[in-house]
């Protein structure tokens, strides 16, 4: 089978490998790599020096931008140069800019992680890899030329020693083709690892994110269905039962033996109806759906067993799943404050900016909150993680305790 890369060629029998083009392709790859690295380093140094000297004018900024974007050019050359030692063709990972013109192209490239990965590769190549390439090629070329041609320039040397030295030089040059080709294979592997496409990994991450979003949406839909079934089914039946018991209680004389049991049943029905309404509010509060997160947080603060201040800077309605997650985070956090902290006052701050919703719950309690002790913080963190957000907790002994939550809120 025909080898597709120098790595495959190294596994061939020695005669087949040494009589193939792969050793010389490796030599060409390393030689051009050394030259490219030195040229790139020289150009980058010139751009950075020019940018530093002209940092107060537009030309200086252009110099720094050119240095930052130089990795794109180098990476394109490296992907083409990789074909010298490997038949693989690396595709360009950059996407087409969403805006036309030079400015749109520059902004698109500056926001892409591939640009900075390519710039990092360029820095690595100019500071280390190109020098190693040049060293390997120089050692091979110098060793072969000295050993093969050196005896020819030494006078008064017996012919036997001259021929022996030249033969030894040729043999050593042949042997050194193996480590040189091995370094070329390693060099190509580094290039593929850094500049190779990450489409498969990105696709998997994207699919994981989408599946998590689907699970969150499915959970929210199921919760709304349960809330609707409870509201339209069980609550209406309990309400009808409560009314019937109330009418029966009015019809029965006080002296009737059934008056007291009916009155007790009426009170139990009222309590069950109140508990069911509270449960429905907990499944999905109506005020959250009708009036948004700000109004829902104020209602939570009014129902809390301690004084709660609410500050919310929300210029618009957020996606339903985000509002629901933030609402239940605040509910759980305030429940923890009431149960465990010994606080007398709490403060809830919510703001939306830059595509993220930030919610902070702060209390004046004793502190020392620990998710490992099962205080409800683990469940809170799981809920936020399912929505793609992050949670940070600060709770030193003596207080205060601060729960900081950030949620992505792009529509």
Number of C-alpha atoms within 10 A of each C-alpha: 5 7 15 13 19 26 20 15 23 20 11 16 9 13 8 13 19 18 10 13 14 24 25 17 18 27 24 17 23 29 18 16 25 24 16 18 24 18 14 21 18 12 14 21 13 14 21 20 15 17 22 14 12 15 16 10 10 10 14 19 17 16 21 19 16 16 18 20 18 20 22 20 13 18 21 15 12 19 20 13 17 22 17 20 27 20 12 14 13 17 12 14 14 14 11 11 15 10 12 9 9 10 11 14 15 15 13 17 20 15 10 13 11 21 21 18 16 22 21 14 20 24 17 13 23 21 14 13 20 25 18 17 24 19 15 22 21 13 13 19 14 13 18 21 15 15 21 22 16 15 18 15 10 10 8 6 11 10 11 9 11 20 14 14 19 21 14 15 20 18 14 16 19 14 13 19 20 17 14 21 25 18 20 26 22 14 22 25 16 14 18 17 11 15 21 16 16 13 10 9 10 11 11 12 12 12 12 12 15 12 12 16 16 12 14 18 15 12 13 18 13 12 15 16 14 15 21 16 14 18 17 11 11 14 19 14 14 17 15 13 17 21 15 13 20 18 12 16 20 13 10 15 11 11 8 8 10 13 17 14 11 17 17 13 17 21 15 13 20 19 13 16 20 14 12 17 17 12 15 21 15 13 19 20 20 14 15 19 13 10 11 20 24 20 15 20 26 17 15 17 21 14 11 16 15 16 14 21 16 18 15 17 13 15 9 9 13 17 13 17 17 22 21 20 20 26 22 20 23 23 18 17 23 25 16 16 28 19 12 15 21 15 20 14 16 23 17 22 17 22 16 19 12 8 11 16 22 21 22 22 23 24 26 18 22 18 21 16 24 15 14 9 9 10 18 15 21 14 14 21 17 14 19 21 15 15 22 17 20 17 18 11 16 16 18 14 12 12 18 19 24 22 19 17 23 22 22 18 22 11 8
